[in-house]
Amino acid sequence: MNEIDVISTLISSGILIGDVNYLTPSSNVVAVQAEQPEGLDKLITFENFDVFTAEPSEFLPPVNVETFFYSNQPIYVDALDVFSASTSGVIQVGGTGHVHSIARTKHIRRLDEEPTF
């Protein structure tokens, strides 16, 4: 590889160069926008929201793809420019056997004139 340029990776994301057999990035995020954030950290826990305790849906069955292999050949990528990867995202140059990625996010917007949740 000649060049890889990544601006940022966030929240359980990664940059991988090479082959991976099994990859399972996951994240739980509560994003709060509030005019008066004081004390909200005591009210907000993952258990308060169904999105974090619900079972994920069944994974889709694997797709059969015709493959071919060149033994002892390196992976070659001239250039890779990535702005960002976030919330269980993966930037990879190489092969992957299995990927099971889960991202659960709850967004809360609380304004002073609105009642608390």
Contacts in CASP RR format, 6 or more apart in sequence:
PFRMAT RR
TARGET T0000
AUTHOR 0000-0000-0000
METHOD contacts of the structure
MODEL  1
MNEIDVISTLISSGILIGDVNYLTPSSNVVAVQAEQPEGLDKLITFENFD
VFTAEPSEFLPPVNVETFFYSNQPIYVDALDVFSASTSGVIQVGGTGHVH
SIARTKHIRRLDEEPTF
1 17 0 8 1.000
1 75 0 8 1.000
1 76 0 8 1.000
1 77 0 8 1.000
1 78 0 8 1.000
1 80 0 8 1.000
1 93 0 8 1.000
2 77 0 8 1.000
2 78 0 8 1.000
2 79 0 8 1.000
3 78 0 8 1.000
3 79 0 8 1.000
3 80 0 8 1.000
4 15 0 8 1.000
4 17 0 8 1.000
4 77 0 8 1.000
4 79 0 8 1.000
4 80 0 8 1.000
4 82 0 8 1.000
4 93 0 8 1.000
5 79 0 8 1.000
5 80 0 8 1.000
5 81 0 8 1.000
5 82 0 8 1.000
6 15 0 8 1.000
6 82 0 8 1.000
6 84 0 8 1.000
6 85 0 8 1.000
6 91 0 8 1.000
7 82 0 8 1.000
7 83 0 8 1.000
7 84 0 8 1.000
8 83 0 8 1.000
8 84 0 8 1.000
8 85 0 8 1.000
8 86 0 8 1.000
9 15 0 8 1.000
9 84 0 8 1.000
9 85 0 8 1.000
9 86 0 8 1.000
9 89 0 8 1.000
9 91 0 8 1.000
10 84 0 8 1.000
10 85 0 8 1.000
10 86 0 8 1.000
10 87 0 8 1.000
11 27 0 8 1.000
11 29 0 8 1.000
11 86 0 8 1.000
11 87 0 8 1.000
11 88 0 8 1.000
11 103 0 8 1.000
12 25 0 8 1.000
12 26 0 8 1.000
12 27 0 8 1.000
12 87 0 8 1.000
12 88 0 8 1.000
12 89 0 8 1.000
12 103 0 8 1.000
13 25 0 8 1.000
13 85 0 8 1.000
13 86 0 8 1.000
13 87 0 8 1.000
13 88 0 8 1.000
13 89 0 8 1.000
13 90 0 8 1.000
13 91 0 8 1.000
14 25 0 8 1.000
14 85 0 8 1.000
14 89 0 8 1.000
14 90 0 8 1.000
14 91 0 8 1.000
15 85 0 8 1.000
15 90 0 8 1.000
15 91 0 8 1.000
15 92 0 8 1.000
16 23 0 8 1.000
16 90 0 8 1.000
16 91 0 8 1.000
16 92 0 8 1.000
16 93 0 8 1.000
16 94 0 8 1.000
17 75 0 8 1.000
17 92 0 8 1.000
17 93 0 8 1.000
17 94 0 8 1.000
18 75 0 8 1.000
18 92 0 8 1.000
18 93 0 8 1.000
18 94 0 8 1.000
18 95 0 8 1.000
19 94 0 8 1.000
19 95 0 8 1.000
19 96 0 8 1.000
20 92 0 8 1.000
20 94 0 8 1.000
20 95 0 8 1.000
20 96 0 8 1.000
20 97 0 8 1.000
21 96 0 8 1.000
21 97 0 8 1.000
21 98 0 8 1.000
22 97 0 8 1.000
22 98 0 8 1.000
23 90 0 8 1.000
23 96 0 8 1.000
23 97 0 8 1.000
23 98 0 8 1.000
23 99 0 8 1.000
23 100 0 8 1.000
23 101 0 8 1.000
24 99 0 8 1.000
24 100 0 8 1.000
24 101 0 8 1.000
24 102 0 8 1.000
25 88 0 8 1.000
25 89 0 8 1.000
25 90 0 8 1.000
25 101 0 8 1.000
25 102 0 8 1.000
26 88 0 8 1.000
26 101 0 8 1.000
26 102 0 8 1.000
26 103 0 8 1.000
27 87 0 8 1.000
27 88 0 8 1.000
27 102 0 8 1.000
27 103 0 8 1.000
27 104 0 8 1.000
27 105 0 8 1.000
28 46 0 8 1.000
28 52 0 8 1.000
28 104 0 8 1.000
28 105 0 8 1.000
29 87 0 8 1.000
29 103 0 8 1.000
29 104 0 8 1.000
29 105 0 8 1.000
29 106 0 8 1.000
30 44 0 8 1.000
30 46 0 8 1.000
30 49 0 8 1.000
30 105 0 8 1.000
30 106 0 8 1.000
30 108 0 8 1.000
31 105 0 8 1.000
31 106 0 8 1.000
31 107 0 8 1.000
31 108 0 8 1.000
32 40 0 8 1.000
32 44 0 8 1.000
32 108 0 8 1.000
32 109 0 8 1.000
32 110 0 8 1.000
33 107 0 8 1.000
33 108 0 8 1.000
33 109 0 8 1.000
33 110 0 8 1.000
34 40 0 8 1.000
34 108 0 8 1.000
34 109 0 8 1.000
34 110 0 8 1.000
34 111 0 8 1.000
35 110 0 8 1.000
35 111 0 8 1.000
35 112 0 8 1.000
36 110 0 8 1.000
36 112 0 8 1.000
40 110 0 8 1.000
43 116 0 8 1.000
43 117 0 8 1.000
44 108 0 8 1.000
46 52 0 8 1.000
46 53 0 8 1.000
47 53 0 8 1.000
49 106 0 8 1.000
51 104 0 8 1.000
51 105 0 8 1.000
51 106 0 8 1.000
52 104 0 8 1.000
52 106 0 8 1.000
56 102 0 8 1.000
59 100 0 8 1.000
75 93 0 8 1.000
75 94 0 8 1.000
77 93 0 8 1.000
80 91 0 8 1.000
80 93 0 8 1.000
82 91 0 8 1.000
85 91 0 8 1.000
87 103 0 8 1.000
87 105 0 8 1.000
88 101 0 8 1.000
88 102 0 8 1.000
88 103 0 8 1.000
89 101 0 8 1.000
89 103 0 8 1.000
90 99 0 8 1.000
90 101 0 8 1.000
108 117 0 8 1.000
110 116 0 8 1.000
110 117 0 8 1.000
END
